[in-house]
Amino acid sequence: MRAVAGSNIPGEIIEEVRNRTDIVQVISSYVNLQRKGKNYLGLCPFHAEKTPSFTVSPDKGIFYCFGCQAGGSVFNFLMLREGLSFPEVLRTLAERAGVTIPDPEDTPEQRRRSAERDRVHQALELATAFYEQALQADGGAAARQYLTRRGVAGDTIRRFRLGHSPPGWTNLLDELRSRGCSLAELEKAGLVVARDAGHYDRFRGRLMFPITNPSGKVVGFGARALDAEEPKYLNSPETPVFSKGRLLYGYRMAREGMRARGQALLVEGYMDVIACHQAGLTHAVASLGTAFTRDQARLLGQVAGTAVLAYDADAAGTGATLRGLAILREMGCGARVAMLPEGRDPDDCLRELGREQFELLLEQALPLPEYHFHLARRDVDLNTVEGKVSASRAILPVLAALDNEVEREAYLERFARALGVEIGALTEDLVRYQRQGLRAGDNRPIIGDATGRERQPVDHGLRRAAEELLRAMATDPRLARRVSAELGGDLLPDPAYREIAAGLVKAAEAPGFTPAQLVETLEDPRARALAAGLLLHDDRPVSQAERVADDCLHKLRHHRLRQRRDHLQGEIREHEAKREGMRPGLLEEYLALTKELKEQPTGSGSQDSGEQRAGSEKRGGQATHPAG
């Protein structure tokens, strides 16, 4: 039995907890579920909706929302709903089910590390209390005055446990040594710094912002200078309990607000978060002085399906916004951008404009394509041909990356009108871009994944073929190995699909492997949700699975050939336009591919089977995609 991805707990224990846990009973404590056939239906707890689109399958042990695409096993549900780690959820359910989980800290080294983490947490908690007291003492007057000027109320100070580090060299060191903390523990906690003659306090004469993990334990600090000292902000170093790229400031307090709204408000600074929460915008969080990371996006995705980015409107803020958008898009989280006044941050806006006006800015936040168009037209003159060309080329990658054809058509019309060009001309440029792989402006992709690689759009028919293929593999495990061997490379159009396919192959090798087990073995949260959605409706007869799989494979291969042919065609046209010779073999490869494509059938079988299946499901009274 294999363990769950990211867990060192034996698979047998996980399986026992799962078998003793009723997924309907657990989810019913959060959602009013109504039985509908074999499944249960209710309003999704992860986004606002009026028509139920949240489905629970007790037979398969999985859930899926057709509205926001959240999905997984009972473990995944509690991880998303409560923002807990897998071990925390497992121990909670194990206690309910009466299953004893063996202590994984079963070696002297593991026990030593666990004890070390406990002592580090204790030192950080003592330091937080020390800084809180120092803020209220005479020496904390400058810090209190700063907070008063920024409009921070007393109850907010207490809620965020704000403090002050006195300016002396060993104030905290002396206090915590007297409380039993060793120098080694204080150094590991990032509270003191070693020097030739001994140790001294890392934070001195600064306003202190305790940083907690999702469980609420203090794991580090952010510290702001109260004078002209540099750096202006100083964070704790990486420690056994603190990794700034994996945490969000204010997350613990914002979790319920994010969950209730189905949305996170992502800001840049500690004071921005505090100002938002004080104003009642309790869904605000901030990254910790670093570029936004995938781990932080995953943390947001546990409780919110979308995010509004409200970063500063300067060059650095724009760069941070673009990086954040790329990562959120890569992680499957919807994102919009609030257009703040030049030179103002959320804290400034709340103090100068008030909550009502600031919320209006958030409500008017631009969707991803419109934000990119805003940037594309900002520094050019659209009254000139050069300006129109520059702006149109800059938005082509954005339009190409849109999956929804209706959305793409609407933006084509809107952007063409704004540019003062015919929609046909912009559409033709887009088609040429998609065929020839042109890049925007200065060759830097304006939209892409977090590594800067441009994301290619996925055709809806191709996506459907991939999903039907995966359903067929799930229906008949005997197909999994053969289909996987024929898929090769990246024939499936999405990394999440490829991870699901690999999981299905492994599942085929383990008799009795359940949908819930498959979902839990997947690393990517988006793959888990996709798998849950696919497996929820894999009720096609086994006798049809092989035919459907062959149809889908043919469609995927046909698409790859056509894609390669179009690329070669674009390369030939480019050579012709430049009046230069073609590389050897280019024309021959193009003609061979063209001939092969003409000799092949169109590969519409998978599409037809998908449509027939959807129609039969609707006729049977069970819609595949309930309205959200």
C-alpha positions in Angstrom: 0.0 0.0 0.0 1.5 3.3 -1.0 1.5 6.3 1.3 -0.2 9.6 0.3 1.9 12.2 -1.6 3.9 14.3 0.9 3.3 11.9 3.8 5.6 9.6 5.7 2.8 7.8 7.4 2.3 4.2 6.3 -0.3 3.7 3.6 -2.0 0.9 5.6 -2.7 3.4 8.4 -4.1 6.0 6.0 -6.3 3.3 4.4 -7.7 2.2 7.7 -8.6 5.8 8.7 -10.2 6.3 5.3 -12.2 3.1 5.5 -13.5 4.0 9.0 -14.4 7.5 7.9 -17.8 8.3 6.3 -17.1 11.1 3.8 -20.8 12.1 3.7 -20.9 12.4 7.5 -17.8 14.5 7.7 -18.8 16.9 4.9 -22.4 17.1 6.2 -21.1 18.9 9.2 -20.2 21.8 6.8 -22.7 21.4 4.0 -26.4 20.6 3.9 -26.3 17.5 1.6 -29.3 16.1 -0.2 -29.2 12.6 -1.7 -29.5 12.5 -5.5 -29.2 9.0 -7.0 -26.0 7.4 -5.8 -24.5 10.7 -4.8 -25.2 13.7 -2.6 -25.6 17.3 -3.7 -25.2 20.6 -1.9 -24.1 24.2 -2.0 -20.3 24.5 -2.3 -18.5 25.6 0.9 -15.6 26.9 -1.2 -17.4 29.6 -3.3 -20.7 31.5 -3.3 -23.5 29.9 -5.4 -27.3 29.6 -5.5 -27.7 26.4 -7.4 -26.0 23.3 -5.9 -22.9 22.1 -7.9 -21.1 20.4 -5.1 -21.2 16.6 -5.4 -20.1 13.9 -2.9 -19.8 10.2 -3.9 -19.8 7.9 -0.9 -19.1 4.9 -3.2 -15.9 6.4 -4.5 -15.0 8.4 -1.4 -14.5 11.7 -3.3 -16.1 15.1 -3.7 -16.1 17.6 -6.6 -17.6 21.1 -7.3 -18.5 21.8 -10.9 -18.6 25.5 -10.1 -15.1 26.2 -8.7 -13.5 22.8 -9.5 -12.5 22.0 -6.0 -12.2 18.3 -5.5 -10.5 15.3 -3.8 -11.0 12.9 -0.9 -12.2 13.4 2.6 -8.7 14.3 3.6 -8.4 16.9 0.9 -11.8 18.4 1.9 -10.7 19.1 5.5 -7.3 20.4 4.2 -9.1 22.9 2.0 -11.9 23.7 4.5 -9.7 24.1 7.6 -6.4 25.1 6.0 -4.7 22.1 7.8 -1.8 20.0 6.7 -2.3 16.4 5.7 -0.8 15.0 8.9 -3.1 17.3 11.0 -6.2 16.1 9.1 -5.1 12.5 9.4 -4.6 12.7 13.1 -8.0 14.4 13.5 -9.9 11.8 11.6 -7.9 9.0 13.2 -8.9 10.2 16.6 -12.5 10.2 15.6 -12.2 6.7 14.0 -10.3 5.2 17.0 -7.2 4.5 14.9 -3.8 4.8 16.6 -1.1 6.5 14.5 2.4 5.4 15.3 4.7 8.2 16.2 6.9 8.8 13.2 9.6 10.4 15.5 10.9 6.9 16.2 14.6 7.4 15.8 16.8 9.3 18.3 17.7 11.9 15.5 14.0 12.5 14.7 13.1 12.8 18.4 16.0 15.3 18.8 14.8 17.4 15.9 11.2 17.4 17.2 12.3 18.5 20.6 14.5 21.2 19.0 11.5 22.5 17.1 9.4 22.6 20.3 12.1 24.6 22.1 12.4 27.0 19.1 8.6 27.6 19.2 8.8 28.2 22.9 11.6 30.7 22.5 9.6 32.6 19.8 6.5 32.7 21.9 8.5 34.1 24.9 10.1 36.7 22.5 6.6 37.7 21.3 5.4 38.3 24.8 8.6 40.3 25.6 8.2 42.5 22.6 4.5 43.1 23.4 5.4 44.2 26.9 8.2 46.4 25.6 5.8 48.2 23.3 3.7 49.3 26.3 6.8 50.3 28.4 8.3 53.8 28.5 10.9 52.7 25.9 8.2 51.9 23.4 6.9 55.4 23.1 8.3 56.0 19.6 6.8 52.8 18.3 3.4 53.7 19.9 3.5 57.1 18.3 4.3 55.6 14.9 1.3 53.3 15.2 -0.9 56.2 16.3 0.2 58.2 13.3 -0.7 55.2 11.1 -4.2 55.0 12.7 -3.7 51.6 14.3 -6.1 51.1 17.2 -5.3 49.4 20.5 -7.4 46.3 19.9 -5.7 45.9 16.5 -2.3 46.1 18.2 -3.3 43.3 20.6 -4.9 41.2 17.9 -1.8 41.2 15.7 0.4 41.0 18.8 2.5 44.0 17.7 5.6 44.7 19.8 8.8 46.7 20.1 12.4 45.5 20.3 14.3 47.8 22.7 17.5 49.4 21.2 20.0 47.8 23.5 22.3 44.9 22.3 21.2 42.1 24.7 17.7 43.0 26.1 16.0 40.0 24.6 19.0 37.7 25.1 19.2 38.5 28.8 15.5 38.0 29.3 15.2 34.7 27.5 18.4 33.3 29.0 16.8 34.0 32.4 13.7 32.1 31.3 15.8 29.0 30.5 16.5 29.3 26.8 20.0 28.3 25.6 22.1 30.4 23.3 21.9 27.6 20.7 18.1 27.7 20.8 17.9 31.5 20.5 20.3 31.3 17.5 18.3 28.6 15.9 15.1 30.7 16.4 16.8 33.6 14.6 16.5 35.8 17.6 20.2 36.4 18.3 23.3 36.7 16.1 26.7 35.2 17.0 29.7 37.5 17.1 33.3 37.1 18.2 32.7 38.2 21.7 29.4 36.5 22.2 25.8 37.0 20.9 23.6 40.1 20.5 19.9 40.7 19.7 19.0 40.5 16.0 16.2 43.0 16.3 16.9 46.3 18.0 14.9 49.5 18.1 12.2 48.2 15.7 8.5 47.8 15.5 7.9 44.0 15.6 5.3 42.0 13.6 5.0 38.4 14.7 4.5 36.0 11.8 2.5 32.8 12.5 2.1 29.5 10.7 -1.3 28.3 9.6 -1.8 26.7 13.0 -1.3 30.0 14.8 2.2 29.4 16.2 4.7 32.3 16.0 7.5 31.2 13.7 9.3 34.4 13.0 9.2 38.2 12.9 9.1 41.1 10.5 10.7 44.2 12.0 10.4 47.9 10.8 13.0 50.5 11.6 11.6 53.5 13.4 14.3 55.9 12.2 16.5 56.1 9.1 18.2 52.8 9.8 18.6 50.4 6.8 17.2 48.1 5.9 13.8 49.6 6.5 12.3 46.1 7.0 14.1 43.1 8.4 12.8 39.6 8.5 13.8 36.5 10.6 16.3 34.3 8.8 15.4 30.8 7.6 15.1 28.5 10.6 13.8 25.0 11.4 10.3 26.5 11.7 10.4 29.5 9.4 10.5 29.7 5.6 9.2 33.0 4.3 8.4 31.7 0.9 5.9 29.2 2.4 4.0 31.6 4.6 1.7 34.5 4.2 1.4 37.3 6.8 -2.0 37.4 8.3 -3.1 34.0 6.9 -4.3 32.6 10.2 -6.6 35.6 10.8 -7.6 35.9 7.2 -8.6 32.3 6.6 -12.2 32.6 7.6 -12.6 35.9 5.7 -11.1 34.4 2.6 -13.2 31.3 2.9 -16.4 33.4 3.4 -15.7 35.6 0.3 -14.1 32.8 -1.8 -11.4 35.4 -2.5 -8.1 36.5 -1.1 -6.9 40.1 -1.0 -3.1 40.0 -1.7 -1.2 43.1 -0.6 2.5 43.9 -0.2 3.2 45.0 3.4 2.5 44.2 7.0 0.8 47.6 7.5 -1.4 47.0 4.5 -2.7 43.8 6.0 -3.3 45.4 9.4 -5.1 48.4 7.9 -7.3 46.1 5.8 -8.3 43.9 8.8 -8.9 47.0 10.9 -11.3 48.3 8.2 -13.1 45.0 8.2 -11.5 43.6 5.1 -10.5 40.4 6.9 -9.5 38.5 3.7 -6.2 40.4 3.3 -2.8 38.7 3.4 0.8 39.6 2.3 3.9 37.8 1.2 6.9 38.3 3.4 9.1 40.7 1.6 9.8 38.2 -1.2 8.5 37.4 -4.6 5.1 35.6 -4.5 5.7 31.8 -4.6 3.9 28.6 -5.6 3.8 27.5 -2.0 2.0 30.8 -1.1 -0.4 30.3 -4.0 -1.2 26.8 -2.7 -1.9 28.2 0.7 -4.3 30.7 -0.8 -5.9 27.9 -2.9 -6.8 25.9 0.1 -9.4 28.5 1.1 -10.0 30.8 -1.8 -10.5 30.2 -5.5 -9.7 33.7 -6.6 -7.4 36.6 -5.6 -7.4 40.3 -6.0 -3.9 41.8 -6.1 -3.6 45.3 -4.6 0.1 46.1 -5.0 1.7 49.5 -5.2 1.4 51.1 -8.6 5.1 51.8 -9.1 7.5 49.8 -11.3 8.4 47.4 -8.6 4.7 46.8 -7.8 3.9 46.2 -11.4 6.7 43.7 -11.7 5.5 41.9 -8.5 1.9 41.9 -9.9 3.0 40.3 -13.2 4.9 37.6 -11.3 2.1 37.0 -8.9 -0.4 36.7 -11.8 1.8 34.2 -13.6 2.0 32.0 -10.5 -1.7 32.3 -9.6 -2.6 31.4 -13.2 -0.2 28.4 -13.2 -1.7 27.2 -9.9 -5.2 27.4 -11.3 -6.3 30.4 -9.1 -8.3 33.2 -10.7 -6.8 36.6 -10.3 -7.7 40.3 -10.8 -5.7 43.5 -10.3 -6.9 46.5 -8.3 -5.8 49.7 -9.9 -4.6 51.9 -7.0 -3.8 55.6 -7.4 -0.2 56.3 -8.4 2.1 56.2 -5.4 -0.5 54.8 -3.0 -0.7 51.5 -1.2 -3.8 49.9 0.4 -3.0 51.5 3.8 -2.8 54.9 2.2 -6.0 54.4 0.3 -7.9 53.3 3.4 -6.7 56.3 5.4 -7.1 58.9 2.6 -10.1 57.6 0.7 -12.0 55.5 3.3 -13.2 51.9 3.2 -16.1 52.5 0.8 -13.9 54.0 -2.0 -11.2 51.4 -1.4 -13.7 48.6 -1.7 -14.9 50.2 -5.0 -11.4 50.0 -6.3 -11.4 46.3 -5.4 -14.7 45.7 -7.0 -13.4 47.4 -10.2 -10.3 45.3 -10.3 -9.3 44.3 -13.8 -9.4 40.8 -15.1 -6.0 39.4 -16.3 -6.5 40.3 -20.0 -7.6 43.8 -19.2 -4.7 44.5 -16.9 -2.3 43.3 -19.6 -4.0 45.6 -22.1 -3.8 48.5 -19.6 0.0 47.9 -19.5 0.3 47.4 -23.3 -1.4 50.8 -24.1 0.0 52.8 -21.1 3.3 53.9 -22.6 2.4 54.1 -26.3 0.5 56.6 -28.5 -2.5 54.8 -29.9 -3.0 57.7 -32.4 0.1 56.4 -34.3 0.4 53.2 -36.4 3.5 52.3 -34.3 1.5 52.6 -31.1 -1.3 50.4 -32.4 1.1 47.7 -33.6 3.1 47.7 -30.3 0.0 47.4 -28.2 -1.7 44.8 -30.4 1.5 42.6 -30.4 1.8 42.9 -26.6 -1.7 41.5 -26.0 -1.6 38.6 -28.5 -0.1 36.1 -25.9 -2.9 37.1 -23.5 -5.6 36.4 -26.0 -4.0 33.2 -27.2 -3.9 31.9 -23.6 -7.6 32.3 -23.1 -9.3 28.9 -23.1 -12.9 30.1 -23.5 -13.8 31.1 -27.1 -16.6 33.4 -26.0 -14.3 35.2 -23.7 -11.6 35.5 -26.4 -14.1 36.8 -28.9 -15.4 39.4 -26.5 -11.9 40.7 -25.7 -10.9 40.7 -29.3 -13.9 43.0 -30.0 -13.2 45.2 -27.0 -9.4 45.6 -27.7 -9.9 46.2 -31.4 -12.4 49.0 -30.6 -10.0 50.5 -28.1 -7.1 50.3 -30.5 -9.1 51.7 -33.4 -8.6 48.8 -35.7 -10.8 46.3 -37.4 -11.6 43.1 -35.3 -10.7 41.1 -38.4 -7.2 42.5 -38.5 -6.6 41.7 -34.8 -8.1 38.3 -35.2 -5.8 37.6 -38.2 -2.8 38.7 -36.1 -3.9 36.3 -33.3 -4.2 33.4 -35.7 -0.8 34.1 -37.2 0.7 34.4 -33.6 -0.8 31.0 -32.7 0.5 29.3 -35.9 3.9 30.8 -36.0 4.7 31.1 -32.3 5.4 34.9 -32.4 6.4 36.6 -29.2 5.2 39.9 -27.9 7.2 43.2 -28.3 10.7 42.6 -26.9 10.4 38.8 -26.9 9.5 38.6 -23.2 6.2 36.7 -22.7 3.7 39.0 -21.1 1.8 36.0 -19.8 3.3 32.7 -18.8 4.0 30.3 -16.0 6.2 31.2 -13.0 9.3 30.2 -14.8 8.7 32.7 -17.6 7.8 30.0 -20.1 4.7 30.9 -22.1 1.6 28.8 -21.5 0.1 27.5 -24.7 -3.7 27.6 -25.0 -5.5 24.3 -24.9 -8.1 23.7 -27.5 -11.5 22.7 -26.0 -11.9 19.7 -28.3 -8.4 18.6 -27.3 -9.1 19.0 -23.6 -12.3 17.0 -24.0 -10.4 14.2 -25.8 -7.8 14.1 -23.0 -10.4 13.9 -20.3 -12.4 11.2 -22.2 -9.2 9.2 -22.5 -8.4 9.5 -18.8 -12.0 8.4 -18.0 -11.6 5.4 -20.3 -8.3 4.5 -18.5 -10.1 4.7 -15.2 -13.0 2.6 -16.4 -10.8 -0.2 -17.7 -7.5 -0.4 -15.8 -6.2 -2.9 -18.3 -6.0 -0.1 -20.8 -3.9 2.1 -18.6 -0.5 0.6 -19.4 -1.1 0.3 -23.1 -2.5 3.8 -23.4 0.4 5.2 -21.3 3.0 3.6 -23.6 1.3 5.1 -26.7 0.9 8.5 -25.1 4.6 9.1 -24.7 6.1 12.6 -24.1 3.6 15.4 -23.8 0.8 14.1 -26.1 -1.6 15.0 -23.3 -2.0 18.8 -23.4 -1.7 19.6 -19.7 0.8 18.6 -17.0 -2.0 17.8 -14.6 -3.5 15.4 -17.2 -0.1 13.7 -17.5 0.2 13.3 -13.7 -3.3 11.7 -13.6 -2.4 9.3 -16.4 0.8 8.3 -14.5 -1.4 7.8 -11.4 -3.8 5.6 -13.3 -1.0 3.4 -14.5 0.2 2.9 -10.9 -3.4 2.3 -9.8 -3.8 -0.4 -12.4 -0.9 -2.3 -10.8 -2.6 -2.3 -7.4 -5.8 -4.4 -7.4 -8.6 -2.7 -5.5 -7.1 0.8 -5.8 -9.9 3.2 -5.2 -10.7 6.7 -6.7 -10.0 8.3 -3.3 -6.6 6.6 -3.1 -5.7 7.7 -6.6 -6.6 11.3 -5.8 -4.5 11.4 -2.7 -1.4 10.1 -4.4 -1.3 13.1 -6.8 1.1 15.9 -5.9 -0.5 18.8 -7.8 -3.7 20.2 -6.1 -5.1 21.0 -9.6 -4.5 17.4 -10.7 -6.3 16.1 -7.6 -9.3 18.3 -8.3 -9.3 17.4 -12.0 -9.1 13.7 -11.2 -12.0 13.9 -8.7 -14.1 15.5 -11.4 -13.2 12.9 -14.0 -13.7 10.0 -11.7 -17.0 11.2 -10.4 -18.5 10.4 -13.8 -16.6 7.4 -15.2 -19.7 5.2 -15.4 -19.2 4.3 -19.1 -19.5 0.5 -19.7 -16.1 -1.3 -19.8 -17.0 -2.6 -23.2 -16.9 0.9 -24.7 -13.7 2.0 -23.0 -11.2 0.6 -25.5 -13.0 2.1 -28.5 -13.2 5.6 -26.8 -9.5 5.4 -25.8 -8.5 4.6 -29.4 -10.6 7.5 -30.7 -9.1 9.9 -28.3 -5.5 8.8 -28.9 -6.1 9.3 -32.6 -7.4 12.8 -32.0 -4.5 13.7 -29.8 -2.0 12.3 -32.4 -3.8 14.1 -35.2 -3.6 17.4 -33.2 0.2 16.9 -32.6 0.8 16.3 -36.3 -1.3 19.3 -37.3 0.5 21.5 -34.7 3.8 20.5 -36.1 2.6 21.0 -39.7 1.4 24.5 -38.9 4.7 25.4 -37.2 6.6 24.3 -40.3 4.2 26.3 -42.5 4.9 29.4 -40.4 8.7 28.8 -40.6 8.4 28.5 -44.4 6.4 31.7 -44.7 8.9 33.5 -42.5 11.7 32.4 -44.8 9.7 33.5 -47.9 9.0 36.9 -46.3 12.7 37.5 -45.6 13.6 36.2 -49.1 16.1 33.8 -47.6 16.9 30.1 -48.2 15.2 27.4 -46.1 17.0 25.1 -43.9 17.6 21.6 -45.4 14.7 19.2 -45.1 12.2 21.8 -44.0 10.0 21.7 -47.1 10.2 17.9 -47.3 9.1 17.5 -43.7 6.2 19.9 -44.3 5.0 18.0 -47.4 5.3 14.6 -45.7 3.2 15.8 -42.7 0.6 17.4 -45.0 0.3 14.1 -46.9 0.0 12.1 -43.7 -2.7 14.4 -42.4 -4.7 14.1 -45.6 -4.5 10.3 -45.5 -5.8 10.2 -41.9 -9.4 10.4 -40.9 -10.3 13.6 -39.0 -10.5 11.7 -35.7 -13.9 13.0 -34.7 -14.9 9.7 -33.1 -13.8 10.8 -29.6 -15.7 14.1 -29.9 -18.8 12.3 -31.1 -18.6 9.8 -28.2 -18.1 12.6 -25.8 -21.2 14.4 -27.1 -23.2 11.2 -27.1 -22.2 10.4 -23.6 -23.1 14.0 -22.4 -26.4 13.7 -24.1 -27.2 10.3 -22.6 -26.3 11.6 -19.1 -28.7 14.5 -19.6 -31.4 12.3 -20.9 -30.9 10.1 -17.8 -31.5 13.1 -15.6 -28.0 13.5 -14.3 -26.3 16.5 -15.8 -22.6 16.3 -16.1 -22.0 19.9 -15.2 -24.7 21.3 -12.9 -25.0 25.1 -13.0 -23.2 27.0 -10.3 
